[in-house]
């Protein structure tokens, strides 16, 4: 784990303009710099970089963040990798709280060695494809061009036992087994895992090869052969084609999940580029989480046969726990005689995208499938339907979607919603916040280890919009940390998440100072708190407003509203628990 203080030091020494300009040409635009957004297609610049606030923001797609975030989003780096690169540029050594040797996995240099072997294999397979008229003919028969083959780095593994001996320094190296490229058979004989197959390199989000999928050219079993899990590759976390599809997904605002490698490549050939595939395993919750970071809508496109239906239901089961309100999941089932590859070759892009627009929403599919399994024509059928629905309601993350599904289920079984509700399990609680309960009530009394006097139960809020005054102050402090001088040491008293977020922000500014802090690094410093989402959302609002939010009169108005709200709450607290109460 990288210490937070180091992150702040690093961001204070790095100029985000220098970082972004290595990837995107910037032009001066008032106090900021501007360019066409690298995260979505546009003709006029809406992407800005603020030297004073040290963050970037796109008014078109909403992408925003610090120099670290830019490298993660644009270059596909992990957080440690982005920090390492920036630290090298700043001449800093990244401190580590743990050694590079982890008991749960291999050393960092071992991972690098495996990565080098995978890359060497990918280059070899690509060169062999160019030399094989038979493999090229197969791809042309499937409607693929040389350009699309190059984009996905397709290759060919010849029909020999030890092809890779010509591609690596030492064919006897045990690392080839660890990487899943070589198999050791009876008597210790070594041979290539992949032979006489079209090779599909599987990459991470940075484009580094971590595994392979191989498809037979003619007849043979298995039709697809995948790399085993290795220190580089965990099937339940990776998606084929995500590196190539990332920008198209953001531009489309949706992503399609298909079953096979060839489906991804064939759809991309037709101009449908926002497509990925699971890797020889069912869709997992990790897959869904990763995709929801890229888009708000996921469409699972499976064959209409029994196997496709099973895959769809498994995807639904794993999506429910991470399907928050505001995200969408839908299902597209093609005719049984078609998969996405054959359908798009037979009918074209427009026909496929027309079907895509008619994809079945998760809510409709969920209710219809339960009804198919347990027709509610009898009392027993209704009871079985409700019984099977119970665990899904318990795992469902979105409270609004849960309520809508509850209404639909009640209609199906002929219950009033009030009758059905007690029969369904409560939703699993969200992870508890990092607060300790107050000694006298359920109102948070200590926040992240900082003491608070005991409080009695909170009275009713003095206004309907209790979040507004606190969010306004958070915005001004993130924009101009020096405004903390207007605040006394007394923490916010109102027991809301927004008030707690303001409390944490005030404490951070007092502890670390504010003279050199800019918005981007400050928001980055608060990412490890439970209120990170509030700070990120507020920083986006700052970017959307440009520099207009720094007006002093507006800040004084917001400060007055905040103090008035706190005063009203304190007064109600006193009236609810007068000093002469005998408890």
CORBELCOR-V595306 format. One line per field, one symbol per residue. phi: phi as a letter, one per 30 degrees, with the letter a starting at -180 (. if undefined). A space follows every 50 residues. Layout:
phi = ???
//
This chain:
phi = .cedddedddddcccdddddddcbdcbdbidcbbadddcadaccdbcbbc dddhbcacddcidalcddddddddciddedddddddddddiccddbdbdd ccddaddeddddddddddddddddddddddccedddddddddiccddddd dchdbbcddbdbddddcbdbdddddddddicbcccdiidcaddcbhbdcc dccddcjddbabbbcddcclbdecbceddbedbbedccbdidddcedddd ddiabccccbedddddddedjcccbbbdcibddcddededdddcacbccd cbddddddddddddddeddedcdddjcbbbbccdeedbceddddddcjdd dddddddceddedddedddddddbeddbdddddddddddedddddddddd deddddddddddcicdedddeddcddddddedddbcdddcaddecbchic dbddbdedddedaddddeeddddedddddbedddddcddddecddbdddd ddeddddddddcibdcdceedddddcddcdcedddddddddedddicddc ddddddddddddddddddddddddddbddcdcc
//
